[in-house]
Amino acid sequence: MSFTRREVLVGGVGLALAGAGLVGMSGCGDADPCVDADALTTGQASLRASFHYEARSPHGDEKACSGCQFFAARTEDALGCGSCQILQGPVNGRGHCDSWSART
Ligand code: SF4
């Protein structure tokens, strides 16, 4: 079996990315800067899965965590991070889950 120079270069980049843990992410911009997934308890992770939490609202900013009654913003947080009463932990202000409810 032989490889072209291009196949070797592309394969090398792929291996490097896999080694860095970057392959399998849906995109570098999709990482949630507000949530350290490794720091979540099993219960917190389970709640996120059950309520289909996403770091970016698929419904736009109109139905994002920052406009939800269960969101509490972190003071002076330039990233727009906060915490959620339902998910019992940190969330992204631009995120969303099934329990979104307009702030009144
Ligand atoms: S309930 Fe859902 S939409 Fe509302 S703040 Fe929590 S995670 Fe965001």
Boltz pocket constraint, residues with backbone or C-beta under 6 A from the ligand:
constraints:
  - pocket:
      binder: B
      contacts: [[A, 53], [A, 63], [A, 64], [A, 65], [A, 66], [A, 68], [A, 69], [A, 70], [A, 71], [A, 83], [A, 84], [A, 85], [A, 86], [A, 87], [A, 91], [A, 92], [A, 95], [A, 96], [A, 97], [A, 98], [A, 99], [A, 100], [A, 101]]
      max_distance: 6.0
